[in-house]
Amino acid sequence: MSSTYIVHARDEGRQRAYQVEASDFFDAASAFVERWLPDTAAEGGEVSILVEDAGTGERHCLTIDLDTGETGTCD
């Protein structure tokens, strides 16, 4: 079952957020990077993404290693 998430890069304001339909927070962050940060993804490195469940308000900060695809939580 998918949910709606509000997603944006940690270093950008909420005005740069997008709605993403995904099965969980990690899938929402990955979908955001693939669709709205393709140039950043091509450069590699790591990016921090803020993900909020639009229904519950639950929020998570996640990191994605753009070289390996590995995801984790922000420190």
N, C-alpha and C positions, 0 to 999 in steps of 0.2 A: 504494500500500500504506500502510495507516495503522499507527501505533505508539501506545503508551500513554505519556502524559506526566503528570507531577505538576506542577501549576501553582498559583501563588498570587501575590498582589500583593506587591511588594517591601517595602512598609511593614507587612505583616502577617506573623505567624509561620507556620511550616510547619504548625501545627495548623489553619490555615485553608486548607490546600491541597486540591485536587480532582484526581481522575484525569480526563484528557481523551483521547479517541481522535482523532487528527488525522494529517494527512499530513506535517507538519513543525512545527518550533518556532513559526514565525510563525502558522500556522493554529491551533495549540494556544492561544497567547496570545490571539488574536482570539476564539476560541470561549469561553475563560474570561471575557473581558470581557462578551461578549454574554449569557452565562448567569448569571454570579455577580456582576457589577458593573453591572447595568442603570441604577441610580440615578446612579452615577459617570459612566457613558457619556452619560447625558442631560445632565449638567452641562457636559460638554466638558472641554477642557484636555488634559493628558497624564498617562498612568499608566505605571508601570514594573512589569513582570511577570517573575517568575522561573519558568523552564520547565526541567524536568529530564526527560530520556528515562528512563523507568522500566526499560528493558532494559539500557542501556549506562551510565547514570549521568552522561552528558554534560549539562552545564548551560549555560544562556544567560540573560542578563538582557536583556529587550527592552522598548522603549518603544512605546506606541501613542498617536498624536495622536487624541483622541476626536472632534475636529472634522472632520478630513480622512480618518481611517482609515490614515494613513501609519504604517508601522512602521520601527523601527530598533533599533540596539543601545544599551544604556546606556553612559554615559560613565564 
